[in-house]
Amino acid sequence: MTIWFLAAAAAMALFVAVLVRTSYQYKLDQQTVTLDRLPLSFDGTTLLLITDIHRRRISDEVIEGLAASGGADLVLIGGDLRERRVPLARSRSNIKQLSRIAPVYMVYGNHDYDEDMRPLEVMLTEERVRLLINEAVVLEQRDGSRIRLAGVDDPRLERDRLDVALSEPAAADGSQHLFTIVLAHDPILIDRMSAQQREEVDLVLSGHTHGGQIALPYFGPVLRGSEDSGYWRGWFDFTAQQITGASRGPRLFVSCGFGTSRLPIRLLAPAQYHRITLRSASVPPALSQ
């Protein structure tokens, strides 16, 4: 009995060690998404999406790996830069690392509110991070074409105001549609969007779920809370329902995240950060290859 107990304990310890090691094996995930309303001049724009950093440190190896893959035009932090008892110096170091790649835009996640916000906000201002708290910025090309990057405060804490974020600015030509990317920590935002907002938004980028952290084949995430959105990882497509019928709505991408919460373990939910290439549907197929 003692031998079997020791063998079982050793096997369990080895299994846990594998889960911990897996949680530190960061994967650069390459994605390409074709979007109908993306202006032709923005075709090929690359985004670095990284969410849920929590207690982790972004190493030179991570940054150099991204640079070797072509870098990115924008860095988007999808919330949970930190959590309780994470030193401000560590968060600053992570921001400095990401700033080596491209200008940084960020939204807050629920764990960013674990401690006093003022020191965090001061640091982000000092490091020239553009916080998007229920607001939007417009990115413009030399030919005058524009897209909108909107960000909402944490949906899980019900701080999101997408209506405010989308209220300005309007499209340059006076039309209602300006190609729009929304950055939101929690994908639950998609279920709160009105039909009009779904028509207005082209792409939603989020995290929060960690892919469940512990998942099983076919079953998916092991731990499912009553408030979970069901959008665990990857791509989801939506339509905007109207009286006249259904029109195409936004695409949603959910990251498994970079760090972990509670226990530093992962199974079939890789620690990841993403290089997302935007492609315009207006590009002829021969030129898009």
ABEGO torsion letter per residue (X at the ends): XAAAAAAAAAAAAAAAAAAAAAAABBBBBBBBBBBAABBAAABGBBBBBBBGAEABBBBAAAAAAAAAAGEBABBBBAEGABBBGBBAAAAAAAAAAAAAABBBBBBBBAAAAABBAAAAAAAAAAAGBBBBBGBBBBBBBAAGBBBBBBBBBBAAAGABBAAAAAAOBBBAAGBABBBBBBBBABAAAAAABBAAAAAABABBBBBGAGGGGBBBBGAEBABBBAABAGBABEBBBBBBBBAAEBBBBBBBBBBAEABBBGBBBBBGBBBBBBBBBBBBAABBAAAAX
